[in-house]
């Protein structure tokens, strides 16, 4: 049996991204399949440069590049913090080396990537926001390099937006129609697919929710990272009001605040609002920081997921204020599916102390897990004729 080729973002230095790749690996392996993570490196030759020129005029792509540049420039003004962030990146890399061991050779350039398709029977695009409009031209996560007759599966893949720019709709529809099995992590994603392909596809759970809490305890045993009782704040956005709410909860509970600062944004407040700032936490430490917390405050999807898996009292904030809520849609879907809309921050941080009926939540979570697992089983072994 030929291996499954996984197209996932295993090199991303992000807690949620690494954990969902790990969960995808484990889920596929539990179903009895061999796999490899496909490693693709762009070849920066003249052909690639010419092909990439139109991307310079993509506002979404350039916004992301500019944000990353600004973040790096701000951190460099603080040499000690800059060194800590560099060390954290090495910690992310060591986690990847430890857990992501079934790797393909590195395919340099698009021609080598296309040639690699002969080595796999099935291609699976993992979760995360892999179909952001800014990445359309790369041809990797949308499996443009894969021949027509090879099985192509999208599991819980997200667009990261509520609608596709008009100038990309035709090309997006074209690559979507090549997939034999399509699914998304949120309703907005299935709506896009319906609009562009007229196919009704399911909303499935994030790969991290394909595993049970028992599975996660086996993969990542519990250990205390911080000995005293604490509030764990995992904020990726730059909203000052969220930090202010955390301080209000601290005044009420007299607990320490623990945070993982300077990940997606340089937020000056992160250097002083928390009692303990951790720069040396790996992705398994991230899970254990949630497990050990009295309360979790987060604007992160995976911060919310692991709070639920570990039955924590948590509150989820909106990270994005784009007027449409599109970038918050994955959290919207998660809370709606598990009847946890009350855990969204509405200005009253003290509601985080309200108990959660985790018996009911766990029942719903298990139902959704089984439904999504069945989808994945069918996608891996069912017919590959596109209707």
Secondary structure, 3 states (H helix, E strand, C coil): CCEEEEECCCCCCCHHHHHHHHHHHHHHHHCCCCEEEEEEECCCCHHHHHHHHHHHHCHHHHHHHHHHHHHHHHHHCCHHHHHHHHHHHHHHHHHHHHHCCCEEEEEECHHHHHHHHHHEEEEEECCECCCCHHHHHHCCCCCCCCCCCCEEEECCECCCCCCCCHHHHHHHHHHHCCCCECEECCHHHHHHHHHHHCCCCEECCCHHHCCCHHHHHHHCCCCCCCCCCEEEEECCCCCHHHHHHHHHHHHHHCCEEEECCCCCCCCHHHHCCCCEECCCCCHHHHHHHHHHCCEEEECCHHHHHHHHHCCCEEEECCCCCCCCCHHHHHHHHHHHHCCCHHHECCCCHHHHHCCCCHHHHHHHHHHHHHHHHHHHHHHHHCCCCCC
